[in-house]
Amino acid sequence: MKVKILKQTDNELKIEIEGAGHGICNLLQKKLLENKNVDQAGYDVPHPLASSPVIYVRMKGKAKPKDALLEAAQEARESNQSFSKALEAVLKS
């Protein structure tokens, strides 16, 4: 998976993620929007045949978009690990 920065300012960040789908983008968007310092977050898949979605985040105040995106990715990872453990426990019984 390749990540490319398309736009970066003090309060905005736009990245392209090659090979990602709606699942990861939707999860990141949800986690970003849970952050009280995020003003706007979303993603777009510019072309349905090219799996290179673009994620956009704009922050309130002096909060950094890079920090918010890294935090969202960490929260998504933890959420997936919790789900994986719960699923494994259910399927073993």
N, C-alpha and C positions, 0 to 999 in steps of 0.2 A: 504494500500500500504506500503510495507516494503522496505527500502533502506539500502543497505549494501556496505561498502567501500571495494573494492577488492585490490586497490593499491593507495598509497598516497606518493608522494615525494614533494619536494619544488615546482616543476613546472608541475607535472602530477597528475591526479586524475582519477581513474576508479571506477565506482559505478555500482551496479546491482540494478534494480528496479523491484521488484516482482509485477506482475499484471498490468504493464504498456504495452501499445501498441505502434505501429508505430506513431500514432498521436502525443502523448506527446513527444516522443523521437525525432521525426523529427523537431518539433517546438523548442525544447531545442537546438538541433544541429544548427538550423538556427540562433537562437538568439546568441549562442556562437560564431558562425563564423562571426557575425556582430561586435564583439568586436575586436578592433585593437590589443589587447595584446594576443589574442589567436593564437597560432601557428597551432594547429590541433585540430579538434573536430569531433566526429563521434559516431555512435552507431551500435551495432550488436545484432541480436537476434540469439543466438547460436543454439537454437533448436526451430523449428516452433510450436511444441506442448506445450512447456513450455514458458509461457509468463513472462520471466525474462530478459529483454534486458539489455545490458551493455553499459553505456555511458562512453566515454573517452575524456579527454581534456588535452592538453599540452599547456603551456603558453610560451610566449617570455619574456626574461629578468627576472625581479624579481616579476612580477605579480603573484598573488596567484590563483590557479585553483578553490579553494573553493569559493572565492569572485566572480569569473567569472560565476560559475554555479548558485550561489544565485542570481546574477544580471540577468542572462538569465531567471531564473524561475520567477522573478518579472516582467520582460518585457513580458514574455509569459502570465502571469496572467493579466496584464494591456491590452494586445492585445485582449485577450479573453473577457474581460469586455467591451471593446469598440465595439467588434463585437456583443456581446449579446445585448447591448443597441441599436445599429443600426438595428439589426434584429427585435427586439421588436417594434421599432418605425415603421418599414415598415409593419410588420404584423398587427399592430393595425389600420392602415389606410385602 
